[in-house]
Amino acid sequence: MADIANKYSENKGGKFYVDNQCIDCDLCRETAPKNFMRNDDGGYSYVFKQAETPEEHAQCKEAQEGCPVEAIGDDGPQS
């Protein structure tokens, strides 16, 4: 389960975030490409844009549910 205390600083403020458990598997970037981006230097994903539409929210939830290491959280502060 993702821990907000360990989220990457690049995450855009809001509900969704990625923490330091990320293994750079690319699932979230493939599932929700409008919301997740890769940090090439660190080799991990982060939320560069919070979900703004019902479709984006559904894709972020799908990415969260599919994350093999549960590195995606959705308990961040609401925007």
N, C-alpha and C positions, 0 to 999 in steps of 0.2 A: 504494500500500500504506500502510495506516494506521501511524502512528508513535506509539508509547506516550509518547515524550518530548513530543509535541504534543497530548496528549489534553486535553479540556476538564475543568476542575476539578470540574464538577458530576457527572461520571460516578461512579456507585456503584462502590466498590471491587470488583474481581473480574476475571473473564476478559474480558468484552466491554467495549469503550469506543468513543467517537467522538472523532476528532481534529479539528484546525482546518481540514481540507480540506472539511468538510461544506458543502454548498451549499443546505441546507434544502429538499430536493426532496420530502420527506414519505414517501418509499418505506419507510424503516425504521419510521416511526410507523404506517403502514398495515399493514405486514407483521407487526410484533411490537408491537402497541399496549400490551401489558402490561409492556413493557420499555423502550421508547423514548419520550421526551417532548421537546417543543420548548422552547427558551429563547426566549421571545417578544422580549426586549430585544435579544439577540444574533443572532437569526435562524439558529439551528442546533439540531440534535438532540443528545441525550446519553442515556446509559443511566441511568435512574432506579431500575431494579430489575434485578438480575442474574437470568438464567434459573434457575428452580428446578425445572422439570419437563422431561421429555423433549420435550413439545410446545413449551414456551417456548424450549428450546435449539434445536430445529429451526427455529423461526420466526426466532430471532436469526441463525442461520447463513444462512437464506434471505435475510434483510435484508442481511447482510454480502456475500453473493455477488451480490446485485442492486444494491448501492450503485454508482451511476455514477462516483463519484470515489474509490472504495475508502477511504472515511473511517472505516469500522468495522473495528476490530481485535479479535482474540481471543487475544492473547498477554499479557494482563494477569495479575496475580497471581491464583492460584486461591483461591476463598473456601472 
